[in-house]
């Protein structure tokens, strides 16, 4: 599956590959489904990798965003 047995580790690389962008899209959708099921009071977005989750949610949830690598800023170039 897309989330298991990844040869490039937890964070797929390089960030510019189309399949990596697809991975994060699927990841955000999966996390959104989990957040919808668990109905938390707040969603903690630990980095840009999960930044799209609130857009996939069925209901509004307050979000706390934290960027721990400000130098990188999640900027990527697509192929």
N, C-alpha and C positions, 0 to 999 in steps of 0.2 A: 504494500500500500504506500501511499504518498508520505505517511508520517512515520513509517517503521523502516528499520534497516537502511538508513541513509548513509551512503559511503562518505559523504562530506560533513558529517556531524550534525549537531542540533541545529545550527544555523547554516543552511545551504549557501554555497559560494560558487562562483562569484555572484554578487548581487545583481549583476547585469543580465544574467541569463533569463530567457523567457520562462523556462520551467521553474526557476526560483520565484519569479513574480507570481506564477500560478500557485506555487506552494503557499506563499503568504496569503494570497486571496482565499484559498481553501482553508488555511489555518484560521483566518479571521472569521469566516463563515461558521466554522466548527465551534470556535470559542463563543460566538454570538448565540448559537443554539444552546450551548451550555449555560450561558448567562441567562437566557430566557427561561430555561428549565429551573435554575436555582433561585431566580428572582432576588438577587442581592440588592441591598440598599444603595450600594455604590460600586462602580467598576474601576479598579485600579489598572491603568494602562501603563505597564512598565517601560515601554519603549515604542518606537515607531512601528515595530513589527506587528503590534496589536492595535494600532491607531484607527484602523478602519472598522473595528468591531462595533462601535456605537451606530454606525450607519446600517448595519445588518440586523440590529435589534428590533423586536416586535413592539417594544414599549420604551419610552425614554427612561434612562438611568443616569444619575449623576456620574460624572467621570473625573477621576484624578489622573492626570498625565504626568509622567516623570521621564525625562530624557537624561540618561546617565552618560551619554557620549556626545556632548554638544559639538565636538569638532567634526564628527562624521555627519550628523544631522540627517541621516537617512537618504541623502541625495544619491540617486542612481541614474545611470544612462542605460537605456534599453538597446538591444541589438536590432 
